Amino acid sequence: MENENLMDEEMLQKAIGEQAAQDQVGRIGKVEGIHFNEIRKLRLDYKNILMIDHLWEFKSLVRLDLNSNLIEKIEGLDHLINLTWLNLSFNSIEKIEGLQSLRKLEVLNLSNNRISVIENMDTLERLTHFFIANNLLGQLDNVLYLRKFKNMFTINLYGNPVSQADNYKLSIAAYFPNLMCLDYRILDEKTKNEASIKYSYVLDKIKREELQRQQAEEVKQNQEAQVKLYMDAFVEALNGSDLFKSMLKDDPEALHNVPEAAHLLQTFECQMVELCMQLFETGLAEHERRETEVNSFFGGQEEAVTHYQQKASRVMTDFEQRRKVRMVELQQSSDPDLLKVNINHCKEEINQLCNSLMALEFQLVSQLEANIKKLDINISDMIGNFSETAQGIFAQCRDLEDNYYENVRMMAANVAKDKGEHRPDHDKTLLVDKDTVMDALATSHDNHLLKIHDRETQLMTRADAWKVALVKGIEEKELKRNRMRISDIYRYADHLLEQLEDSQ
């Protein structure tokens, strides 16, 4: 049995160090330290890795090679959002999973594993090359799953049971008309034309079914996007009579069967719906204003960071030019006293560099904090104004309910006088006496007001919580950036001092 290795930070550091020694990036890595979030390519092949782990910091990773290991499950890749190349060939994987976050993936190699079903790849819309040779795929219908990838032009199914089927090559050529290469062989036009003719009827049927599914999926996505928009605007279920119906849901049925009250109820509903629509439209408009403000803020933050990064880059370039001259002087100096003076000058320049970079970072932090404070004020004003408008509309809803209740109460009191003698049998239980009628109406009225209050509270609470979470999230992200930047400055300064000591 091969020795199983843990995929831990030590292994990752060692792998990156080996890579750095072979390319120009190595010099940068040695100067500023190895930052996982800056690594773009990572080779971890032939290391007897059993489980994928410790990759959450590699957010800039573009290519990852994990081939020829002992991996049994695809996992731990959720944070690799910039990955375009993933090689998991020659492992022990039985199921395709854990790829949903890799939306930029273009090349996926799963050859020489134990996979029997192609699945769970819906989000990989940019996929162009898919290698799954020497697995256990047995159903051609399952291979058709890959038709959804419109950019796919290379597929390798060699060594799977499905590749032994009659007319395998013609079938694949027919079902994938844009395919250029199958099993490492180019599909020529003659083969494609023959396949198109042979499978024309089946293809037409498949295309119709796919079009129907696509249209249904588009409808579903549009509906989901609409629901999300309404939720983000805090006005879901306010673009119609949903609130009104929820108010009446638990009422005794007989309360709404009194002919004299039918007109009042209808008028009440129309007025409630009109107010809800007013709040709904206001909510959408306010949401758009907030989105514009937030997008403008993030644009300003990015611009400020870029500006100060450029300033810091110029400071470091000037320093490096001076440092090269100093290092030459140190190497040529033979006078111990002069050498000591030059070393002290170098140390002073390093301190000045550190102070300059820290001063720039402080200026940037001050500007970013001012931007965040301004955003907080603007968003608070927007949420406050919207909440005030919403409270006013909900107050009108309560007024409508009070008015409806008073009118129906007066009408029911008159109806109850006849003891229900002229009412249908199903009304007589409720309208048997005035007290029963009034109790039912009072309970109904309280429930109606409670529904209005609950919806108002829900809107206010979620709007305030969103504002707090937005600002807190921005502040935490900025704090993390600042700490990382300060750490980089000190680490770079320490490295320069170490180099200076080594040069003596």
Secondary structure, 3 states (H helix, E strand, C coil): CCCCECCCHHHHHHHHHHHHCCCCHHHHHHHHCCCHHHCCEEECCCCCECCCCCCCCCCCCCEEECCCCCCCCCCCCCCCCCCCEEECCCCCCCCCCCCCCCCCCCEEECCCCCCCCCCCCCCCCCCCEEECCCCCCCCHHHHHHHHHCCCCCEEECCCCHHHHCCCHHHHHHHHCCCCCEECCEECCHHHHHHHHHHCHHHHHHHHHHHHHHHHHHHHHHHHHHHHHHHHHCCCCCCCCCHHHHHHHCCCCHHHHCCHHHHHHHHHHHHHHHHHHHHHHHHHHHHHHHHHHHHHHHHHHHHHHHHHHHHHHHHHHHHHHHHHHHHHHHHHHCCCHHHHHHHHHHHHHHHHHHHHHHHHHHHHHHHHHHHHHHHHHHHHHHHHHHHHHHHHHHHHHHHHHHHHHHHHHHHHHHHHHCCCCCCCCHHHHCCCCCHHHHHHHHHHHHHHHHHHHHHHHHHHHHHHHHHHHHHHHHHHHHHHHHHHHHHHHHHHHHHHHHHHHHHCC
